[in-house]
């Protein structure tokens, strides 16, 4: 029986392989994804040498990699996986909030860069989005991502794009900039989850963007025109690094 929180791929639960050298983290994440996320953890290992074989055997929808391991790192392992012809989408789950690590991971083609201190529900949702091909980055790293990326077009062009949004779409964009999920936004605005999804789709179309992360970056860069973002930026600046 499939639970309400189950993350599905087509007509079955999402299949995941976990790679982390700490057994406590592996066991905790396995329990979280299976019992609260409704996913199927096909395999979990702390031995990087086994990973390619496990991916070929289980054909998972996504592989979750630790960044720092005693004998290798997640990105080196990912490059090895790709060199063996395995194209399983990958997510990094780490304690490192380093901008350099984030940049290296994105260059390596990961579908997600998540932090181990994220809320459990956010980790579940982010892994699900990554498995569907969306880029998922920990909300705490949105500002660092904004510093790395350059928005296309001139400032007047970006302002014109922003002015094309309705008042409700601007409001939702503000929530996206905080890294909030559709469920959280729906609850905050007292509208349905499906309505939020529709608004997000319209926002991405109007701003010529491909993902929620890009929308959040756009909102942060345009914080002067989107009420509430300035306080978000100042809060991040005050957060100890």
C-alpha atoms as one frame of an Amber mdcrd trajectory, in Angstrom:
protein
   0.000   0.000   0.000   1.361   3.416  -0.951   1.261   6.140   1.709   0.285
   9.763   1.262   3.895  10.945   1.356   5.163   8.398  -1.150   7.427   9.818
  -3.859   6.494   8.026  -7.056   8.119   7.470 -10.424   5.414   6.502 -12.889
   3.417   3.847 -11.032   6.022   2.791  -8.465   7.949   4.239  -5.524  11.177
   6.064  -6.278  14.178   3.708  -6.144  17.305   5.080  -4.432  20.896   3.958
  -3.791  22.677   5.622  -0.853  26.449   6.071  -0.498  27.794   7.339   2.849
  30.687   6.034   4.918  28.864   6.685   8.219  26.538   3.802   9.060  24.442
   6.012  11.359  23.760   8.423   8.505  23.020   5.575   6.066  20.620   3.921
   8.464  18.902   7.173   9.389  18.504   8.259   5.786  17.261   4.813   4.784
  14.617   4.966   7.495  13.638   8.522   6.524  13.286   7.848   2.807  11.492
   4.531   3.170   9.142   5.165   6.076   8.451   8.879   5.695   9.162   9.375
   2.015   7.708   6.112   0.737  10.790   5.511  -1.406  12.542   2.201  -1.984
  16.170   2.205  -0.827  17.503  -0.550  -3.067  21.002  -0.468  -1.536  23.062
   1.525   0.951  26.826   1.271   1.213  29.874   2.984   2.668  32.232   1.337
   0.182  32.715   3.448  -2.974  34.162   0.470  -4.860  30.768  -1.234  -4.782
  28.751   1.652  -6.150  28.992   1.048  -9.904  27.985  -2.579  -9.433  25.041
  -1.616  -7.245  23.835   0.946  -9.766  24.046  -1.564 -12.610  22.292  -4.219
 -10.525  19.442  -2.127  -9.147  18.983   0.517 -11.869  17.820   3.159  -9.343
  16.114   6.423 -10.215  18.719   8.382  -8.250  21.921   7.916  -6.259  22.589
   9.986  -3.121  26.310  10.552  -2.483  28.180  11.859   0.524  30.742  14.491
  -0.469  33.534  13.556   1.941  34.571   9.916   2.363  37.863   8.457   3.649
  39.044   6.944   0.363  37.449   9.327  -2.136  34.972  12.174  -2.485  31.520
  12.167  -3.970  32.462  14.092  -7.100  35.433  11.865  -7.905  33.151   8.890
  -7.412  30.552  10.481  -9.678  33.129  10.973 -12.423  34.086   7.300 -12.085
  30.425   6.298 -12.299  30.034   8.317 -15.500  33.237   6.865 -16.968  31.661
   3.423 -16.579  28.710   4.557 -18.676  26.236   4.792 -15.780  24.026   7.878
 -16.100  21.956   7.585 -12.906  21.043  11.107 -11.690  23.042  12.041  -8.592
  22.433  14.152  -5.512  25.117  15.262  -3.058  24.093  15.166   0.618  26.758
  16.790   2.779  27.622  18.984   5.741  29.663  21.324   3.519  28.040  24.664
   2.703  31.165  25.807   0.847  30.470  27.805  -2.299  33.441  26.099  -3.962
  31.999  22.653  -3.229  28.590  23.754  -4.512  30.130  25.119  -7.711  32.187
  21.956  -8.274  29.130  19.775  -7.760  27.025  21.752 -10.220  29.828  21.637
 -12.783  29.943  17.862 -12.302  26.290  17.697 -13.312  24.595  16.759 -10.046
  20.833  17.202  -9.848  20.930  18.272  -6.230  23.188  19.676  -3.533  21.602
  19.145  -0.123  22.765  19.755   3.434  22.473  17.171   6.201  20.938  19.733
   8.568  17.950  20.348   6.273  14.470  19.519   7.509  13.669  15.839   6.807
  10.626  16.704   4.682  12.751  19.078   2.601  15.331  16.347   1.955  12.589
  13.955   0.821  11.036  16.561  -1.471  14.398  17.642  -2.918  15.431  14.077
  -3.763  12.069  13.562  -5.443  12.497  16.717  -7.539  16.038  15.740  -8.502
  14.842  12.322  -9.657  12.342  14.112 -11.916  15.188  16.100 -13.476  14.809
  19.337 -11.527  17.806  21.029  -9.922  17.463  21.046  -6.132  19.763  23.111
  -3.925  19.507  23.492  -0.142  17.571  26.677   0.690  20.473  27.886   2.850
  22.671  27.924  -0.265  20.349  29.940  -2.499  22.265  33.169  -1.909  25.588
  31.491  -2.660  24.096  30.135  -5.849  22.944  33.647  -6.717  26.499  34.903
  -6.321  27.717  32.223  -8.741  25.174  32.721 -11.485  24.623  35.589 -13.851
  21.065  36.270 -14.950  20.647  36.559 -18.704  19.763  39.911 -20.222  20.251
  43.470 -19.092  18.835  44.944 -15.922  15.964  46.695 -17.782  15.116  43.412
 -19.520  14.990  41.571 -16.186  12.786  44.326 -14.745  10.430  43.928 -17.703
  10.207  40.205 -17.041   9.419  40.854 -13.395   6.706  43.361 -14.314   4.980
  40.660 -16.372   4.127  38.761 -13.179   0.777  39.176 -11.471   0.620  40.299
  -7.855  -0.018  36.709  -6.741   2.901  35.422  -8.830   5.220  37.999  -7.258
   4.042  36.883  -3.847   4.791  33.251  -4.666   8.167  34.231  -6.132   9.006
  35.784  -2.765   8.239  32.449  -1.079  10.349  30.597  -3.658  13.262  32.879
  -2.775  13.021  31.552   0.782  13.318  27.992  -0.495   9.792  27.043   0.570
   8.006  23.990  -0.826   4.690  24.165  -2.702   2.974  22.666   0.334   4.381
  25.349   2.622   3.447  28.115   0.184  -0.089  26.750  -0.182  -0.534  26.712
   3.582   0.875  30.232   3.981  -1.351  31.711   1.268  -4.400  29.553   2.030
  -4.628  28.224  -1.517  -4.491  24.704  -2.911  -1.282  22.817  -3.684  -2.352
  22.516  -7.345  -2.904  26.270  -7.544   0.636  26.881  -6.305   2.011  24.446
  -8.890   0.138  26.278 -11.633   1.454  29.670 -10.484   5.022  28.331 -10.297
   4.698  26.999 -13.843   3.476  30.414 -15.052   6.329  32.171 -13.206   8.951
  29.954 -14.869   7.389  30.504 -18.283   7.169  34.289 -17.929  10.720  34.614
 -16.594  12.179  32.186 -19.165  13.529  29.958 -16.409  13.791  26.195 -16.094
  13.563  25.451 -12.372  12.475  26.685  -8.957  16.130  27.216  -8.042  16.600
  29.587 -10.975  13.429  31.419  -9.934  14.782  31.799  -6.410  18.074  33.123
  -7.753  16.200  35.593  -9.980  14.166  36.766  -6.991  17.267  37.301  -4.857
  18.994  39.228  -7.641  15.908  41.387  -8.067  15.340  41.761  -4.315  14.849
  45.509  -4.594  11.773  44.881  -6.743  10.401  41.903  -4.813   9.331  42.908
  -1.288  10.857  40.789   1.453  14.004  39.679  -0.323  16.193  42.412   1.136
  15.595  41.073   4.633  16.395  37.591   3.357  19.751  38.755   2.061  20.599
  40.634   5.245  19.673  37.603   7.337  21.998  35.418   5.291  24.816  37.921
   5.676  24.438  37.777   9.458  24.501  33.966   9.505  27.887  32.656  10.761
  29.845  30.907   8.028
